[in-house]
Amino acid sequence: MTQLIPQAKAYLEAFYQMPLLQTLKAQEVRDLFAMIPPVEVELAPLAKVEDRLIPVSDGAEIKVRIYTPEGEGPFPLFVYYHGGGWVIGDLETADASCRMIANRTERVVVSVDYRLAPEYKFPIPVQDSYDALKWVSENAASLNANASDIVVGGDSAGGNISAVVSMIARDQNGPNISAQVLIYPVTDLAYDSRSYKEFAEGYGLDRDLMIWFGDYYIQNQFDTKNIYAAPLLANNLKNLPPAFVVTAECDVLRDEGIAYANRLKDAGVQVQAFTEPGVIHGYFTNMAVFPEQIKSNISKIAQFINTSTKVTQANR
């Protein structure tokens, strides 16, 4: 573990004081995290934060949290999907990071509380997320926002969902997406890359834990080959939005994130990719432990989408 930064080492020492998550049931893990007292962190200033319920296609409702930056508007948009292996996580998980994204990018951020597995297995979380994207596009004016400039993004399972809704929007002639921000995304469900072997145990997201998440998410082994679950397997990655891909150096998902970035480049997609050194999976939404890395990442994200979205808009 010599390559880990001190904050990551300290976090992992605390993390492994808990029971191994993969030995518990899904609800037991949710209950365990709910018992952890919240830590006060720096919150970026915004004009307004509000929660709403929005309809999804099967007649249910899901919650979204809308972060409005200071200023006049109408603002461009950023639809955010939280991580948690499609099984855990909620609007609170990514709250501090979403506030900073709204502040630094000067975009209205809509964070989506898609329904979770195993109660709602694939493809329901994806469908909820795509329905939320369509809702944002159709209701942009009521958000003091501009539907012609929508970025999607998320971390881990949310990075997976961001990649997938970008593909669905292309395939179904859905909302125009200006850019996709994929933060240590899941892009494959094979669990066999070099980084899976290198960081299989002791780095937070153990290989067995990622398999635990994946098994809860999918309905059967056929789903592991579905490109809307494992976008790395897609034959056609052309005509997708410009992509900003972040990976964590000490993370089982590192190599599949890099592989997806390379596949996008090969398909002619504008890509900026980098690996954050010395950190572990999950750092991007842990403002208490990794504030400097998060601030640096969001500054890079803001710069990328400011540049790439101008090109995307000009080409429409």
C-alpha positions in Angstrom: 0.0 0.0 0.0 3.0 2.3 -0.4 1.4 4.2 -3.3 -1.5 5.4 -1.2 -1.6 9.0 0.0 -1.9 9.3 3.9 -5.6 10.3 3.8 -6.4 7.1 1.9 -4.5 4.9 4.3 -6.2 6.5 7.3 -9.6 6.1 5.7 -9.0 2.4 4.9 -7.9 1.7 8.4 -11.2 3.0 9.7 -13.2 1.3 6.9 -11.9 -2.1 7.7 -13.0 -1.7 11.4 -16.5 -2.3 10.0 -17.8 -5.8 9.0 -16.9 -6.7 5.4 -19.9 -5.3 3.5 -20.0 -8.3 1.2 -20.9 -10.5 4.1 -24.0 -8.5 4.8 -27.4 -8.1 3.1 -28.2 -5.0 1.1 -30.5 -3.4 3.8 -28.0 -4.2 6.5 -25.3 -2.2 4.7 -27.7 0.7 4.2 -28.6 0.6 7.9 -24.9 0.4 8.8 -24.0 3.6 6.8 -27.1 5.3 8.2 -25.7 4.9 11.7 -22.5 6.7 10.9 -22.8 10.3 12.2 -22.5 13.0 9.4 -19.3 15.0 9.3 -19.4 18.7 8.8 -17.7 19.7 5.6 -17.2 22.8 3.5 -20.4 23.5 1.5 -20.1 25.7 -1.6 -22.4 28.7 -1.6 -25.4 28.5 -3.9 -28.6 30.5 -4.6 -31.0 27.7 -3.9 -31.2 23.9 -3.1 -34.6 22.1 -3.4 -35.9 18.6 -3.6 -38.7 17.6 -6.0 -40.6 14.4 -6.9 -40.7 13.7 -10.6 -42.6 11.0 -12.5 -40.9 8.0 -14.2 -42.2 5.8 -17.0 -43.7 3.0 -14.9 -46.0 5.4 -13.0 -43.8 5.7 -9.9 -42.0 8.9 -8.7 -38.4 9.5 -7.7 -36.8 12.3 -5.9 -34.3 14.8 -7.5 -32.3 17.5 -5.8 -31.8 20.8 -7.7 -28.8 23.0 -7.0 -29.1 26.5 -8.5 -25.9 28.6 -8.6 -25.8 32.3 -7.8 -26.4 34.6 -10.8 -29.2 35.5 -13.3 -29.6 32.5 -15.5 -30.9 30.7 -17.5 -28.1 28.4 -16.6 -26.7 25.3 -18.5 -27.5 22.0 -16.8 -25.6 19.1 -15.2 -27.6 15.9 -14.4 -25.7 13.9 -11.7 -26.1 10.2 -10.8 -24.7 9.1 -7.4 -22.6 6.0 -6.8 -23.1 3.1 -4.5 -23.1 0.0 -6.7 -26.7 0.5 -7.7 -27.5 -0.8 -4.2 -26.6 1.9 -1.7 -26.2 5.7 -1.9 -28.7 8.5 -2.2 -28.9 12.2 -2.7 -26.9 12.8 0.6 -24.0 10.7 -0.7 -23.0 13.2 -3.3 -24.5 16.4 -1.8 -21.3 18.3 -1.0 -19.7 17.4 -4.3 -22.9 18.4 -6.2 -22.9 21.7 -4.5 -19.3 22.3 -5.5 -20.1 21.3 -9.1 -23.0 23.8 -9.3 -20.8 26.5 -7.8 -17.7 25.9 -9.9 -19.4 25.1 -13.2 -22.2 27.7 -12.8 -24.7 25.1 -13.9 -28.0 24.0 -12.4 -27.1 20.5 -11.1 -30.0 18.0 -10.8 -29.0 15.0 -8.7 -31.1 11.9 -9.3 -32.3 9.5 -6.7 -32.9 6.5 -9.0 -34.4 3.4 -7.4 -31.9 0.8 -6.1 -31.3 -2.9 -6.4 -32.1 -5.5 -5.3 -35.6 -4.2 -4.9 -35.3 -2.6 -8.4 -32.8 -4.5 -10.5 -31.4 -3.7 -13.9 -32.8 -2.1 -16.1 -35.0 0.0 -13.7 -32.2 2.2 -12.3 -31.1 3.0 -15.9 -34.7 3.7 -17.0 -35.3 6.0 -13.9 -32.1 7.8 -14.8 -33.0 8.3 -18.5 -36.5 9.4 -17.5 -34.9 12.0 -15.2 -32.8 13.2 -18.1 -35.9 13.6 -20.3 -37.7 15.4 -17.4 -34.8 17.8 -17.0 -34.8 18.5 -20.7 -38.5 19.0 -20.9 -38.7 21.1 -17.7 -35.6 23.2 -18.1 -37.4 26.5 -18.2 -39.0 25.9 -14.8 -35.5 25.3 -13.4 -34.2 28.6 -14.8 -32.0 26.5 -17.1 -31.2 25.9 -20.8 -32.2 22.5 -22.3 -29.8 23.0 -25.2 -26.8 22.5 -22.9 -27.0 19.4 -20.7 -24.0 17.6 -19.2 -24.5 14.2 -17.6 -22.1 12.8 -15.0 -21.7 10.6 -12.0 -19.4 8.5 -9.9 -18.9 4.7 -9.9 -22.4 3.2 -10.6 -23.4 6.7 -11.4 -20.6 6.9 -13.9 -21.9 3.7 -15.5 -25.4 5.2 -15.7 -24.0 8.4 -17.2 -22.2 6.5 -20.0 -25.4 4.4 -20.5 -27.9 7.3 -20.7 -25.5 8.9 -23.2 -25.8 5.8 -25.4 -29.6 5.6 -25.0 -30.1 9.3 -25.8 -28.0 8.7 -29.0 -29.9 5.4 -29.9 -33.4 6.8 -29.2 -32.8 10.4 -30.5 -33.3 11.6 -27.0 -32.1 14.8 -25.3 -28.9 16.3 -26.7 -26.1 15.8 -24.3 -23.2 18.2 -24.5 -20.7 16.1 -22.5 -20.4 13.1 -20.2 -18.4 13.1 -17.0 -17.5 9.6 -15.9 -15.8 9.4 -12.5 -14.3 5.9 -11.8 -17.1 4.4 -13.8 -18.2 0.7 -13.9 -18.0 -0.2 -17.6 -17.8 -4.0 -17.5 -19.0 -6.8 -15.2 -16.3 -9.3 -15.9 -14.2 -8.5 -12.7 -11.0 -9.7 -14.4 -8.9 -6.7 -15.3 -5.3 -6.2 -14.1 -6.5 -3.6 -11.6 -9.0 -6.2 -10.2 -6.1 -8.5 -9.5 -3.8 -5.7 -8.1 -6.4 -4.2 -5.7 -8.6 -7.2 -5.0 -8.4 -6.8 -1.3 -7.6 -4.1 1.2 -8.5 -1.0 -0.9 -12.1 -0.4 0.1 -13.9 -1.7 -3.0 -12.7 -5.3 -2.8 -13.2 -7.5 -5.8 -15.7 -9.6 -3.8 -17.6 -6.5 -2.8 -17.9 -5.4 -6.4 -19.2 -8.8 -7.4 -21.7 -8.5 -4.5 -23.0 -5.2 -6.0 -23.1 -6.6 -9.5 -25.0 -9.7 -8.4 -27.6 -7.6 -6.7 -28.0 -5.4 -9.7 -28.4 -7.9 -12.6 -31.2 -10.3 -13.0 -29.2 -13.0 -14.8 -25.9 -13.6 -16.5 -27.3 -12.4 -19.8 -27.4 -8.9 -18.3 -23.6 -8.9 -17.9 -23.4 -8.8 -21.7 -26.0 -6.1 -22.1 -24.4 -2.9 -23.3 -26.7 -0.8 -21.1 -25.2 -2.6 -18.1 -21.6 -3.0 -19.4 -21.0 -0.2 -21.9 -17.4 -1.4 -22.6 -18.9 -4.2 -24.6 -20.7 -2.0 -27.0 -19.7 -2.4 -30.7 -20.6 1.2 -31.6 -19.3 4.1 -29.5 -19.4 6.6 -32.3 -21.4 9.9 -32.1 -21.4 10.0 -28.3 -20.8 13.2 -26.3 -17.3 14.4 -25.4 -16.2 12.5 -22.3 -14.2 13.5 -19.2 -13.1 10.2 -17.6 -11.5 10.1 -14.1 -10.1 7.0 -12.6 -8.5 6.4 -9.1 -5.1 4.8 -9.1 -5.8 2.2 -6.4 -9.2 1.0 -7.5 -10.4 -2.3 -9.0 -12.3 -0.2 -11.6 -9.3 1.7 -12.8 -8.4 -0.3 -15.9 -12.0 -0.6 -17.2 -12.4 3.1 -16.9 -9.2 3.7 -18.9 -10.3 1.0 -21.4 -13.6 2.8 -22.0 -11.9 6.1 -22.4 -9.6 4.5 -25.0 -12.5 2.9 -26.8 -14.3 6.3 -27.0 -11.2 7.9 -28.4 -10.9 5.1 -31.0 -14.5 5.8 -32.0 -13.7 9.5 -32.7 -15.2 10.9 -29.4 -13.4 13.8 -27.8 -11.9 12.5 -24.6 -9.9 13.8 -21.7 -8.9 11.2 -19.2 -6.6 11.1 -16.2 -5.9 8.9 -13.1 -5.9 10.6 -9.7 -2.7 9.3 -8.0 -2.6 7.6 -4.6 -6.4 7.5 -4.0 -9.0 4.8 -3.7 -12.5 4.2 -5.1 -15.1 6.6 -3.6 -12.9 9.6 -3.0 -14.8 12.0 -5.2 -17.8 12.1 -2.8 -15.9 12.0 0.4 -15.4 15.7 1.1 -14.3 15.1 4.7 -11.2 13.1 3.7 -10.3 14.2 0.1 -11.3 17.9 -0.3 -8.3 19.0 -2.2 -8.6 16.2 -4.8 -12.3 16.9 -5.2 -11.7 20.6 -5.7 -9.0 19.9 -8.2 -11.1 17.4 -10.1 -14.1 19.8 -10.3 -11.9 22.6 -11.6 -10.7 20.2 -14.4 -14.3 19.1 -15.1 -15.4 22.8 -15.3 -12.6 23.6 -17.8 -13.3 20.6 -19.9 -17.1 21.1 -20.2 -16.7 24.8 -20.8 -14.5 24.0 -23.8 -16.1 20.9 -25.1 -19.7 22.1 -24.9 -18.9 25.1 -27.0 -17.6 22.8 -29.7 -20.7 20.5 -29.3 -23.0 23.5 -29.6 -21.2 24.8 -32.6 -21.5 21.5 -34.4 -25.3 21.1 -33.9 
